[in-house]
Amino acid sequence: MRLGDPRVGFLVAGVQKGGTTALFDYLIEHPGLSLPAIKEAHFFDDETGVDWGNPDYERYHELFQDDPLDTPARLRGEATPIYIYWPQSLERIATYNPNMRLIVIFRDPIERAWSHWKMEYARGAETRPFAWSIREGRDRVTHAATPAGVHREYSYVERGFYGAQVERLLTLFPREQVLFLRSDALRSDPARILCNVCDFLHAPRLAQIKPKESHLSKDIDYGVTITPDDRRHLRSIYANDQSLFSKMTGIHFLSFE
């Protein structure tokens, strides 16, 4: 791929608040890759604009028409971090292109939840405190009027069940088509991680890499901070899933010894 095949060949498929924007910003500068001008196509998680019984992939491919360097020799890719979380997204991707290469970049699930909450609070989608949101507030997700009770905004805890998400991913794609990364590694050693990404995509390595920081939390008064009790609560919730995640990926965030 690609040379005459219009299909997208790789996706940064997760996770939200895990460094996907920084990775996208690096990859969009790669001369051998073609990416849309804006991050997050939200095609495979579209529940209203796509007839999934007969999907119009041309609409998806049109996203790349604004790239003047989009040629048959350039591998197409995009970054939409909700894909690994949203029901049926991965299944739809497998139907669209069973040879898709997927990059998933992970962050400590507790820090991810806290960052996610701050983002929603800063933009006004969330008005309740973090402590309530990760406890009683989870009912807003399980009772959401969406497929399988998922939620785009309030899924602070749910998006952190990496083990379950990876397990599902690997039932749909062979392990060699998936690259698992750590967000802290991308931040501390972008040159090494970008070399891994380029090798995974069979693309030439970038000659120069200037470190990037993207989508930092807004400097506002959030009214609260994450507490030791919040951390203990989330560690307990994630214990079993983190064990599964570590076994499948070799990545460790939380220690339970």
Secondary structure, DSSP 4 states (H G I P E B T S, - for coil): --TT--S--EEEEE-TTTTHHHHHHHHTT-TTEE--SSS----TT-SSS--TTS--HHHHHGGGTT-TT--TTSEEEEE-GGGGTSTTHHHHHHHH-TT-EEEEEE--HHHHHHHHHHHHHHTTS--S-HHHHTTGGGHHHHT-SSGGG--SSS-TTGGG-HHHHHHHHHHHS-GGGEEEEEHHHHHH-HHHHHHHHHHHTT-PPPS-------SPPP-S--S----HHHHHHHHHHHHHHHHHHHHHH--------
